[in-house]
Amino acid sequence: MKTLQIISLVLTIVGAINWGLVGLFDFDLVASLFGVATTTSRLIYSVIGLAGIINIGLLFELFEKMDR
């Protein structure tokens, strides 16, 4: 499970960097690499979104450790 959490964290960071590029420079790295609204780009966005959901579990684990 630890490996899945690390992969999810890395993917979430990649997604955050992509959103930063969109916000600052109006540049979507995923769309520029894989095309706008292609199956591949949609899959990448979905996997990054799933990684964010998995990281919610990491957040709750952190809260539990802080309460101890």
C-alpha positions as CSV (number, residue, x, y, z in Angstrom):
1,M,0.0,0.0,0.0
2,K,2.9,2.3,0.7
3,T,4.0,2.1,-2.9
4,L,0.6,3.1,-4.2
5,Q,0.6,6.1,-1.8
6,I,4.0,7.3,-3.1
7,I,2.9,6.9,-6.7
8,S,-0.3,8.8,-5.9
9,L,1.6,11.6,-4.2
10,V,4.0,12.0,-7.2
11,L,1.0,12.1,-9.6
12,T,-0.7,14.7,-7.5
13,I,2.4,16.8,-7.6
14,V,2.6,16.5,-11.4
15,G,-1.1,17.5,-11.6
16,A,-0.5,20.5,-9.3
17,I,2.5,21.6,-11.5
18,N,0.3,21.3,-14.6
19,W,-2.4,23.4,-12.9
20,G,0.2,26.0,-12.0
21,L,1.4,26.2,-15.6
22,V,-2.3,26.6,-16.7
23,G,-2.8,29.4,-14.1
24,L,0.4,31.3,-14.6
25,F,1.1,30.8,-18.3
26,D,-2.2,29.5,-19.8
27,F,-0.1,26.4,-20.8
28,D,-1.6,22.9,-20.4
29,L,1.4,20.5,-20.5
30,V,-0.8,17.4,-20.7
31,A,-2.8,18.8,-23.6
32,S,0.3,19.9,-25.4
33,L,1.9,16.5,-25.1
34,F,-1.1,14.3,-25.8
35,G,-3.7,16.6,-27.5
36,V,-6.8,18.3,-26.3
37,A,-9.6,16.0,-25.2
38,T,-8.0,12.9,-26.6
39,T,-8.5,9.5,-24.9
40,T,-4.9,9.5,-23.7
41,S,-5.2,13.0,-22.1
42,R,-8.5,12.2,-20.5
43,L,-7.0,9.0,-19.1
44,I,-4.1,11.0,-17.6
45,Y,-6.4,13.5,-16.1
46,S,-8.5,10.7,-14.6
47,V,-5.5,8.9,-13.1
48,I,-4.2,12.1,-11.6
49,G,-7.7,12.8,-10.1
50,L,-7.8,9.3,-8.7
51,A,-4.4,9.9,-7.2
52,G,-5.8,13.0,-5.5
53,I,-8.6,10.9,-4.0
54,I,-6.1,8.4,-2.7
55,N,-4.1,11.2,-1.1
56,I,-7.2,12.1,0.9
57,G,-6.5,8.9,2.8
58,L,-3.0,10.0,3.4
59,L,-4.3,13.2,4.9
60,F,-6.5,11.4,7.3
61,E,-3.6,9.1,8.3
62,L,-1.6,12.2,9.1
63,F,-4.4,13.6,11.2
64,E,-4.7,10.3,13.1
65,K,-0.9,10.4,13.8
66,M,-1.1,14.0,15.0
67,D,-3.9,13.1,17.5
68,R,-1.8,10.5,19.3
